[in-house]
Amino acid sequence: MTTQDIILLIDRIRLITRLCNGEYRGGRRYYFTCLELLDTVSRLSDKGGFVDYLEAKGNTRTIVDLHEALCGFLDSSTEQPSQDTPRRLSGMAKERVTLYFYPEDEILLVLRMENLIENCAAWLDILNQYTHKEARPKARPMSQGKARRETETAAASGQKMTAAAARLSSQALQEVKKELIADGLIKDGRWDGTPAEYGELVRHLKDDCGVENRGGYAWTDCRPFAGYQGSDKSAQNAITSNQGDIRGERAATIRRICQRHKVS
């Protein structure tokens, strides 16, 4: 697999995501490529070649873009009934791609989409395992003493910490992190929830715990705190489209933890 293959893969995945989301308004330009588009992605599904590329090239900008594209497709165009079941094409995405493509090909189209979802989930799993392996020493929960020493070192060397980073390294917020770990939302230094649940965490860290930068959400600083490796855009979209609470038991757990440490 070459860099050009991955760039083509990113382009195709982003296009399919736009089609599934109803964001593409290109008329009939892709009418004749309904299955060819999916086959292009399938032809690039050489997992062994992908692993070899990662080992040779490392975590390049292209790989970061691929990770973003994969997360965007899986988060916005698929659904997962439970943590123990595989992802499937969402009803709305199915309706839209069937509308864009040949309606009489619906059964074949859904089969191809399911294969695409399986491939994308596998690529994302490989990427997450690779980046987790590379970042594992940095992803371990930080002790209070170490957090304090790093804060002092940064200050002594003239490095400017953001207000959110300083707040997240405080003892109060490290207690929040311990509770997130105890409830299984962070496992082995990595976020184990969905992007929507991560968005709920960022929202309530700001609203309840005072984690913010200039009055805004601290997306960048919260990533290492939670060990989140998904798409910020997906997390942002989730809380933007849900002005109320994110549904689910795990989201409710996040709110309870943050509210227990609410800044008075």
C-alpha angles and dihedrals in degrees: 000000000000134000088253090056090054093047089052089047091052091050093050094046091050091049092050090048090053091050092050092048094049090242096121117087100172097130115218098339092111097032094106094045099056095123096021089063092056092043090055089060092044091053089057094054097105099139093184092053090047092054090048089051091052092050091049101040105025126202099339128169088261091057091048089053091049091051090051092048093049093048091047093053097043095043098047105030104038139052133210115206091202141352090261099052128076122254119265136190110278118242093244093048090049091051093050099046090046089053093049094044133044108306090209089060093059097119094046091043093053091048090052091047091051089052089049091051090051091050094047092048089051093049091048091050090052091048093048092048091048096047091042090053091050094046100036097109090052095043098063115112108268121236119237092247093050092047090052093046092050091049090051092046092051091050092047093050093050095251110147115225118205118244090249094051091051091049093048091053092054122108092247093056093043085059088055089052091051090055092048088053092046090053093050097249090119116040125180090348094307132108108253098187131084125273088255090054090049088052089053089052093052091047094051094041084061100038098041107021104034097243104152144122115224091336095308136105114282098227096155097046094044093057097075091036091059097027089238115172101170133096117301089201092058091049091047092048090050095058093037092056091043107053087173127053122314107247125243141068094269092052089050089051090053091052093048092051094049093044091052087060095040116153109241 
